[in-house]
Amino acid sequence: MSGTENGTTGRGTDGGPVAETADRRPGGALRRRRFLAGAGALGGAVAVGGGMALTEGRGHAAVPPRPDLMTAALGTPLADLPGATEAARSKAGTVRADPAVSRALRAARQLTPFRDPLPIPRVLRGRKGQLTVSLREARLRLHSALPPTRLWTYEGTHVGPTIEARSGRRLRIAWENDLDGEFPVPAVRVPFAYDPALPLMWDRPGREGATARADVARLPPWAAVHLHGAITGGGNDGWAENAVLPGAAQLAEYPHQQPAAGLWYHDHAMHITHLNVMTGLGSGSYLIRDEEEAELRLPSGDREIPLVVFDRNLDVDDEGALTGGLLYKGIVVIAEPYQLVRPFTGPFNLVNGVIWPHLEVAAGWYRFRVLNASNSRPYLLKVLDEDGTEVPSDALVMIGTDAGLLPRPAPVAGGVPLTPGERADLLVDFSRFRGQRLRLVNDSPEPGIRPDLMQFRVGSRADAGGFAPPAVLAASFRPPGPAETARATERLVVVTPVYPKDPELWEMVETGPPSGPLPIDGIIQIEEADGTVRTFQRVSATFHDPVRFTVPSGATERWTFLSLERSPGAYPHPMHLHAVAFQGVSREVYDVSSFAFFEQEGGGYGAGTTRPLRRTGGRSLTAAEQGPKDVIRLAPAERLTVVARFDGPPGRFMHHCHTYEHEDMMMMRPFLVQPKAVLDLAPHGGGSGPGAHH
């Protein structure tokens, strides 16, 4: 790309082109600014137009408001932003796409849904407490009408094998990197163009004339495996910077000192997770079993099935025919003065690695272990009968979430929302649908090229069965009570909006009120329900800032996440803590319009509140969010609080947004868990309170 008025084009941390602008701070160094904004719209939100209002900030020049096109990239539908539509047309020069795009769309729509059977991953168990898993290349069909696809995989399948382990029994796994060859997924960046006769660009297959990025093609098979949800020591957590090359193995030990749960494993390599997962290193289920679960006599064997859901895009040839090859297609929504690239969503939804499969089921109860393994797409899962009506709530029952079973079953009405990384443990009763064909769909406003995920083909014979969901599930589940929660150390993590800077993850500590006028860079004020105004100061904003949060082993803490994004249609941020399970405490809505960006003396942008943020209402937590979680959705303008007991092994861990593009652009921070007696001896006041660090 050509340089901007104040700078030139460079390369981002993922190797992609970025626009650089001059930073007039002392030293005059160039700052690199690359936007990877969340985008899309989610269930029932009222979309509003308009950009982020910016202020002159302590007498300095005002920054232009956020363009409508950028707001559309965050998720507000184009229909609600006529200015964005006009901007898209003017940027494109013509609104009509290349004819090859129409041919590719026809080819995509000619893929017959529900043609292929759902693959069921094989089950692996350790022998004498040990297991080896090979990362290796395979060629597999994503749909029987497509040519084979070259993939990097766990043990040769698009979704890795299901690993089963017992609670309390240690398992040592050697994740052996046996990969070789060139990076199997080409990546392109395509300028956003709007054609009202076609789906939006992220829901279209093919490169649309863009050239494959050479920097991505040069990537080696460098992989790190993270067992998501595992309560394990820092040395076994799959630290992103400790990825291994071919010929080496990542050795990890998992103690399984946690209750029955549906964990999962995936790549976590620094800077390139969003690309590595596309190759086939995106997911595999990992089930921990215990006696409490066994005594419930839940559906098992061939009636307990993992459903791993994610979206992908496909490459096409010069004639618009689908080649079977995967494609990482980034849509450049804004190119100047900064580059905004929408996090990946694709037109094709896959379940267990196959596009729109089907599953033959008996007319009885089944248990489905559902995982959203997408880069950024949220799902609102519904099971529909042949009339397109949701199945009754007593036929679709949630019994568990990310980190284990719920205390009691929760009938599902209105769908199951899952952001990336979230899981749902579901029971489905097919007995009342004998001989019918049901569909699992994504009922979000942007479902992909079609809302269907898969089809259930129900047998016509009555099931002998006799199963009914237990009234009590996890009797052992004991979350912190109100008194323990109130005493807990409080942490505040702020997610900033896009424009005019990258979205950032700010760690905050409480401080005294400022003496000067607002806004002040890094200062946020919040008005509590009783009218008290609290002032918080940013102490970190990038992955490489020093560790600021140190947790004493065994401590109970409250972590609060605050989104300062105002566009209500934007995709939520899936907030993830390593090393611990947590439970939701509260979800509140705030007027965040007083958060503003401003130009600072000497160049660069500052950001802070011009007046205290005020609460405007509350939202209920779902039954799942009050259960054992390790990922939770943070919607725009929400203040979300969770509580966690850090009673696992100590070490160095991460918390981050589980949108892979955000994670890779540094919306990820390290934190420490250390024994209290060790912290008491730490020099320089390294203790355990908010903001404590080494």
N, C-alpha and C positions, 0 to 999 in steps of 0.2 A: 504494500500500500504506500501511497505517497505520503510525505511528511505533512504535518500541520503547520500552521503559521508560526508556532512557537517551538517546534521540535521536529523530530524525524521518527521514522518507524523503526521499532526494535523487536525484540523477541521476549515473550513472557516466560513465566516459570515452566509452562508446558511446551515451550518452544514455538508457540504461535505468534503471529505478528501482533504487535501492540503499537499504539500511538504514544509517543513520548512528548511531554511538555516541559518547558523550562521551569524549574523551581528556583525562585529568587531568594530562598532562604540563604543565610550565610554559607558560603562555599559554592553556591550556584550550581549544585549538582542537578542533573536531569532526574526527574522522577518518572517512573514507569507506571502508567495507569491502564489497567485492563479490566473491563467490566464483564462479569459473567453473572448476569442477573437472573433471578428466578422468574418464571413466566407461566402463564396459564390462568385458568379460573377454576374455582372449586365451589362445589355444591351450594347453591342458594345465596351466595354472597351478592350484595347489591353493588354493582360496579359504578364507580364515579370517575369522571374524567379529571383532567387538570394535572399539572406537574407539581413537583415539590416546591413550595414557596420558600424562597431564599431571602435572607436579610442582608442589609448592609453591614451589620455586625460591628458595633463599636466605631461607627463613623467611616468604615471602609466601603469601597465600591460594591454595589450589589452584584450578585451572580444571576444570570438569566434563569428563569424557572425551568424545570425539567420538561423536555419536549414530550408532547402527547405520544409520539411513536415509542419513546422509551417507556412511558407508563403502560402502553399496550404490551410491550415485551414483558412487563412484570405480571401481566395477566388480565388487565381490564379488556373486555371484548372490544374489537375494533368498531363494532356497531355503536358503542357508547362514546367513541372518540373520533368524531368526523375529522378533526384536525390530524389525527394519526393516519387515517386513510388517505387524505390528500398528500401528506408527507411521503407516505409509501409510494404513491403514484408518481410524485414528482421525482423521487430518488430513482425510481425504476426507468424513467423516461417513457416507457410504455407499460401499460398494465398487463399486456398479454405475454404469457410465458412462452418459452420455446416449445414448438410442437412436440418435441421428444418428451416433454413433461406430461402432456396429455396421453401419449402412448404408454408411458410408464404407469400412469394412473390406471389406464385400462387394464394393463397387465396385472397390476396389484389387485384390482377388483375382480379379475377372473380367477384368482386363487379361491378355490372352493373351501368355504369354512366347514369345519367339523369333519373333514375328510380323513384325518390321521388320528390313530389312537394316542391317548395320553401316555407318554413314557413314564414309567414308575422307576425312580432311581433304585439301584440295588443297595442293600444294607451292608455296611462294614462294621465289624466289632474287633476290638483289640484282642491279641493273644498274649497272655502273661503280662498284661499291662502295657503292651506296645503295639504300634500300628505304623505302617508306612503308606503314604499317599503320594502318588506320582502326578506331577504336573506335566502333561504331555500333549502333543499335537494329535488332532483327529479330524477326519472329514465326515461330516454328518449332514443329513437333510433336515432343514427347518420346516419343510412342507414337501409332501411327496411329489408335487408338481415342479419343484425347484431342483436345480443341480446341487450336488453336495457343497457344503460350506466348510472352508478351512478354519479351524478353531484351535485355540489353546485351551486345554481343559484340565479338570481334576479327574484322573483315571479314565479319560477317554469319552466322557459324556458331557453334553452341553450344560446340564445341571449336575453337579458332582454327586457322588454317592451319599446316601444318608448314613451318617456315623451314629451308632448307638453306644451309650455309656451308662454306667450305673452311678447314682449319687453316692459319694463317699469313696469311690474307687478311682485311684489315680490312673491316668492314661498318658503315656508319652507318645507323641506323634512326630515322625520325621516327614516333613513336607519336602519331597525331593523334586528339585527343578530339573526335569528331563526335557525341557523345551529346546527348540532350535529353529533356525530359519528367520525369515523376515517377519516383521510385525504384520499380523494377518488382516488388519482392518484399516483400509485407507480412510483418511480424515480430510475433509474439505471445509472451507468457510465460504458461505454464499451470501452476497448482499441481499438484504430483505427486499422483496418486491411483492406487490399486492395485485392479484388478479381475482376480481370478484366471482369469476366463473369457476375457480379452482379452490381446493382446500388450501389452507395456509401452508407455507413452505415446509414447516416441520412435519406436516402430515402428508408429504409427497416423497416418493422414492427417488433415488438418483442424485447425481452431482450437480445438475442444472448448469453445466458448462464450467464448473470450477475445477481447478487442477489439484490433484492430491498433494497434501503437504509433505514436503521432503523431510521436515524435522520429525514428524511422527513416524514416517517410514523407516527412519534410522534407529528407532528405539530398540534396545536389546530386550530379550526375555528376562526382565528384572522384576521379581515378584516378592511380595510379602503377604503371608496369610494371617488374617485376623479372625479369631474365633469370637464372633460378636455375641456378647452376653455372658461370656465366661468370667467367673470370679477366679482370677488367677494372678500370679505375680507379674510385676512389670516386665521381667525378662521373657515372659511367655506370651505377651499380649499381641505380638505381631507389630512391633514399633515400625512406623512407616519408613523411617530412614534406614532400617536394617534389612531391606530386601536383599534377595540373593540372586545370583546369576546361574546359568546352567552349569551342572556339575557339582553344585553345592546343595545342601539341605538346610532348611530352617527347623531347628529342633525345639520342641515345645512340650511343656509338662502341664497337664490340666488336672487339678486335684478333685474337681467336681464336688466341692463342699457347698452344694446348693441344691435346692429341691428340683423335682422334675420340671423340665422346661424345654421349649423348642428354640434352641440356639441356631446359629448358622455361621458358615465360614465364607469369606470372600477376600479378594485382593485389597491391599491397603498401601500400595507402594507410593512413596512420597511424590507429589506433583502429577502422577500419571494414573491414579486410581480410576478416574473417569474414562480413561482409554483402556486400561488393562481389563476392566470388567466387561468391556465390549467384546473382547477376544474369546470369551468363554470362561474367564476366571471370576465370574460374578457371583456364584452362589452354590451352596450345598447345605443341606439340612444336617443338624447335629442335635440329637434327641437325648436328653438325660432322663433316666427312669428312676423311680423310687417306689417304696412299698405303699405309700399313701395313694399314689396314682394307680398302682396295680390293684388295690383293694376296691377301686371304683368300678372295675370291670367295664371300662369304656371300650368302644369298638376298636379292634386291633387286627393285626395280620393284614389281609388284603382289604380290610375295611378301615384302615388308617393310612391315609395317603397324603404326602406332601404336595402342595400346589404352590409352586414358585412362579410368580408373575412378574414380567418385565416387558419393556417395549424396545424395539429395535428398528433400524432402517436398513434397506437393501439397496445394493448397487444395481445399475442397469447398463446395458451395452449401448452402442451408438444408435441402435434402432428402438431403444426404449424397452427392450426385453429384460426381465429380471435375471441376473446372472447367478443368484444364490449367495453371492458375497455380501458380507455385512459392510455397513458404511457408517462412519461417524460424521454426521452432517451438522455443522454449526451455522446458525443463522446470525449474520452480523446485522443487528438492528440499527445501530448507530456506528458510523465509522470515524467521524471527526466531530470535535477535537479528540474524543476518546473512542475506543472501540468497545461496544457492548455486544457480547455474544450470548445468545440465549442458551441456558443449560439444556442438555440434550433431552428431547422427547422425539419419539419416532412413530410412524404410522401403524406399525404392526405390533400387536400384543401377542406375547408368547406365554404359554404355561408349560413348565418343565422343559423349556427349550424348543417347543414346537408351536407353530402359528395356528391358533384357533383349533385345538384338538377336541376329541370327544372321549368320553369315558363310559363304558358299560357298567351299570350299577344294578344291584338287586334292589327289590322294593323293601328296604329296611333302613336302619340307621348306619351312617358313616361318620368317621372322624377325619376332618381335613385340617392339616397343619399349613396355614396360608402365610406366605411371605411376599411382601413387596420388595423386590430386588432391583427396581428401576433406578436410573441415575437421578431423576428429579420428578417423575410423574406421580401424582397422588391418584389413588383409586377410591371409588365409592362402590364397593362390591354389593351386588344384589343377585339373588337367584330368582329367575322369572319362570312362570309356567308357560304352557303353550299359548295362552291368551296374552302373554306379556305382563302378567300381574305378579307382583312380589308374592313369594310363598308366605304362608302365615308365620307369625313370629314364633309359634310353638314348634314349627318345623325347621327353623334355623336358629340355633342356640349357640351363643358364645360361652365357652367353658374356660378359656385361658387367653392370655395375652403374651407379650414379649418374653417375660422372665418366669412364667409359670402359670399354674391354675388359678382361677378366680376362687374366692370363697364360696360362691354359689353361682348357678347358671344364670345367664342374662339373655332372655329372648331378644331376637334382633328384629327391629322394625325400622325401616328407613335406610337400611344398608349398613355396611361395615366400612368406615373410612380407614384407609391405610396410607400413610406417607412412607417414603423410602426408609427401609430398615424395620418398619413395624411388622408385627406378626399377629395373627388371630388363630386361635384354636377353636374350631367350629364343629358342631354336630348338625347333621342334616338328616331329616327323616323323609325318605323317598317312598314310604309305604302308601301314602295317599295319592301318589302320582304313578301308579302302575301303568306300564305301557306308554308313558308320555316321554317327551323330550324337553328337558329343562335347559335353561341357558344361564351361565354365570356371565354377568355383564359389568362394565364400568359405567356407572351412571353419573360420572363427572361431566361438566360442560365440554371438556376437550378430551374425548375418549380415545382418539386415534382415528384411523381410517374407518373403523366401525366399532361400536361399543362392545361387541361380543368378545369374550375371552375363551370360553369353551362350552361344550354341550354335554349334558348328562343324559344318557339313554337308559331309561328305567325299565327293568324287566317286568313282564306281565304276571309272573307268578307271585303269589303272596309269600311273604317272608315269615319263616317260623319265629324268628326274633324273640320278642318278649322284652327287649331292652327299653328302659326309660331313663332319661337323664337323672342322675342322683340329685337330691335336694341340697346336699352339702358336698363341696368339692375339696378345696384346700382348707381343712380345719386348722392346719398348722400356720396359716398365713396370719402374721401378727405385725401389721405396719405400726410405725410410731404413732402414739396417741397424741391428742391435742397438747397435753402438758409437755411431753418430750419434744414435740415439734416447736412449741413456743420457746423452749430453752435453747434450741439448736442454733449453731453459728449460721449466719446468713451470708450468702454469696449473691451478687448481682451480675448478670451477664446481659449485655445490651447488643442487639443486632441492628446495625444502622441501615438506612435505606440506600438505594442506588442513586448516584448523581448528587454532586459533581465528583464524588470519589467512589472507589470500589466499596461495595458493602463490606463491613468489617464486624468482627466479633470483639467487643470491648469488655474487659473485666474491670469492674468498678469497686471502689471502697468508699465508705461514708466519710465525709469530711465536714468541716464547719462551713457556714454560709459565706459566700464570696463578699469581699469588701467593695468591689467595683461593679460597674454596670454589666448586665448580661447582653448577649451571650458571651461565654468564655469557652475557649476550645477545651473539650473533654469534660465539661461540667454539665451535669444533668440534675435538675431538681424535680422532685415528685411530691405532690400533695397527697397525704394519706387520708383515709376516711374521716379521721377525727380533726382534720384541718392542719395537722402538723406538716410542715414542709421539711423534707430531708434533702440534703445535698450530697451528691456522689461525684467522685473524681475518677476519670479513666486512668488506669495504671498499666494497661497493656492493650495492644490492638493487632499484633501480628504473631505468627507462630514462634518467631525467633526472639521475641521480647523475653526477659527473664521470667522464671516461674513466679507467679504471684499468689496462687492458691495452694497451701500446704495443709493437708488434712491429717489429724492424729488418727492412727489406727483405732477402730472401734467407735469413732465419733459419729453422732447424728448431725446432719447438716440440712439446711434449707437452701436450695438453689432456686433463684428466681431468674427467669428469662423474659426480657422486655423487647418487643419488636417496635421499632420506630417507623416502619413502613406504613404509609397512609392509604394506599390503594387497596380497597377491600377485596378485589378480585385476585390479588397476587397469590401464587402458590405459597403455602405455609412452609416454614423452616422446620424440618425434622431434627430436633435437638437430642443429641446422644451423649451419654456419659459412659466411658469405659469403666470397668472394674466394679460396678455396683448396680444393683436394681433399686429403683425408686418408685414412689407413688405420688400421684397428683394430689395437691392440697387445695389449690384455688386457680381459677381462670377469670381474669378481670379485663375489661375493655377501657382503654384510655383515649383521651383526646391528645394526640401526639403532634398536633399542628404547630406547637411552639418549638419543636426541634428544628433548628435551622443551620444551614451552612453559610459561611461568610469568608471573604478573602482576608488573609492575614497580612500584616505588615511584613514585608520582605518576600512575599509570594506564598503560594500554597493556600489550602483551604482549612479552616477550622470549623468546628461544629459543636453546638450545645443548645440548651433550652433558653428561650427568651423570657419565659415565665414557667412556673411549675406545671408539670404534666398533671392532669386531673382525671380522676376516675369518672367514667360515664355509665358504667353498668357492669354486670357480671354474666358469665356464661357457665352452664353446668358442665361438670366433668362427666365423661362417660363411665360406665361400669369398668371398661378396660383401663381407662386412665387412673382409676382408683385402685387398680390391681397392681401386680408386679410388672413394672415397665423398665425399659432401658432406652427407648426412643419415644418422644412425645411431640405432637404437632404444635407449632407456635404460629398462629395466624397474625396478619397485620394488626397493629395497634393493641396487641394483647400483652398482658403481664401475667405470666404463668409461673406458679410456684410448685416445686416438688420437694419431697423429703426423702432422705436416704441415710441408711446406716452403713458406714464404710468399715464393715467387719471382715473383709477379705484380706488376702496377703498384701503387704506394702509394695510400693514401687512407683515408677514414673508412668503416668497414663495420659490420656487425651480426653478432651471434650470438644465437640464440633457439631456443625450442621451436617446432616447426613445426605444433603444434596451433594453428589460427588464433585461437581464442578466448583461448588462453594468450598468444600473441604480442601480441594487442590489449590485454590487461590488464597489459602491461608486463613479461612474461617475455621480455624482449628487451633486449640491452645493446650499446652501441657499443664498437668497438675501433679502434685506429689501426695502420696499416702505414706506416712512414716510412723514408727512407734512413738508414743507420747514421751517416753523417757529419753529417746534420742533427740526429739525436738526440744526438750527442756535444756539440753546441753548445746544446742546450736548457737554459734556465735552471731553477733550483730542482731540479736532479737529475732531469730528466725522462727519463733513460735508458731502457733497454729491459728491465730485469729485472722479475720479478714485482711487480705493484703499481705499476709506473712509470706516471706520468700527467702530464697538463698541466693 
